Amino acid sequence: LSDYVPFLTSKSGFPINAETWKSMFDFCLKQNSDCKKQITDLYESSQENVISKKPGG
């Protein structure tokens, strides 16, 4: 379970990829915790760290 913690608490410095999101959603659903805040935090941190890449561009 502790393996999930960095994905939920880290604001930066961790890779944003499909597995990260899947892990976070799975964890949230199981914990029935404040998913919206955690998802928002992860989304915002991803926006800060990901270089803009537009699909098909």
Buried (B, 14 or more C-beta within 10 A) or exposed (E): EEEBEEBBEEEEEBEBEEEBBEBBBEBBEEEEEEBEEBBEBBEEBBEEEEEEEEEEE
